[in-house]
Amino acid sequence: MIDDVSFALTRGETLGLVGESGCGKSVTAMAVMGLNPEPPSRVESGRILLEGRDLLGLGPAMREIRGERIGMIFQEPMTSLNPTYTIRFQIAEAIRLHRPVSRARAHAEVLELLRMVGIGAPERRMNQYPHELSGGLRQRVMIAMAIACRPALLIADEPTTALDVTVQSQILDLIKRLQAEMGMSVLLITHDLGIVAETCDRVIVMYAGRIVEEAAVGALYARPLHPYTAGLMASRPRLGHRQPVLPTIPGMVPSPGQRGAGCHFADRCARVQDRCRDTAPPLEHVEAERKLACWNPMP
């Protein structure tokens, strides 16, 4: 469950959405895409605006937006790709669903897309099945599908999950290059603060379905204000710092049924006050380009 999540993303910007598992990052992304199943999920209020158009309530018309104006890279490419169809068929289907092009033209575009995302021997790869490709190649195929219609917004949900460090770097560099070439906005969802530091312009920190802090990447890393953000930063291993045990945040993210009326982080926070448990702090501007939801922020 996410509650009063609100943010804006400008053209060409990369916005990081971070937080531990269960905080609502992927639910937020799926809500933008209109992919949360209804029921059991539902949107009680709010708007999702893309280029001035409200996406909520579009119903079947959302298919025109999904894939054409918004592309998405899902967490696990092996489960997102259909194992019974070739790579060529799956990317071509994404193209022909939104544009009236011939089969031959679609296949030519598939070849171009595979070259664009750095897949070697694309003539051979396009006729292979997902299980015949490595994890890195499958992720590049997912990126090719996501950008096939030159979307305005690319949502990358944990795009480097289960990839080794070298391949992670290649995938992130690829996304940055394609963004620069196409002028896309990118919403990057991750729990890896190192990735955020390297790739994002701004970052939003989520906890238990709410935004607790939003700032430019440099400002957030230099001085985290929310105790949860500070805890995340402290848990990172650092070069040159010998620490036998990394600091941790005690406890777990509360499930929706266990969240009280106050700050959802109160039970895990070392700076908790009485009103933290009774009243949820609003997300407010504390600096020109910084928002915070905390009654007792870090000094």
ABEGO torsion letter per residue (X at the ends): XBBGBBBBBBBGBBBBBBEBBGAGAAAAAAAAAGABBOOABBBABEBBBBGGBBABGAEAAAAAABGAABBBBBABAAAABBAABBAAAAAAAAAAAABBBBAAAAAAAAAAAAAAAGBBGAAAAAABBAAABBAAAAAAAAAAAAAAAGBABBBBBGAABGBBAAAAAAAAAAAAAAAAAAGBBBBBBBABAAAAAAABABBBBBBGGBBABBBBAAAAAABBABAAAAAAAAABBBBGBBBABBBBBBEBBBBAAABBABBAAAAABAABBAAAAABBBBBBBABAABBBBBABBBX
